């Protein structure tokens, strides 16, 4: 099932009518902030060196 341009435009218009522009912009900001924080945390985990283990012998 493929969506055409008119179906996508109709869905966008309906979402704007139901939620309003202000709520959508706030949602976009929250989503962007969450993605940015997630990337920072993943990057921080990869940059930390692995803990050294002592050789028991």
Buried (B, 14 or more C-beta within 10 A) or exposed (E): EEEEEEEEEEEEEEEEEEEEEEEBEEEEEEEEEEEEEEEEEEEEEEEEEEEEEEEEE
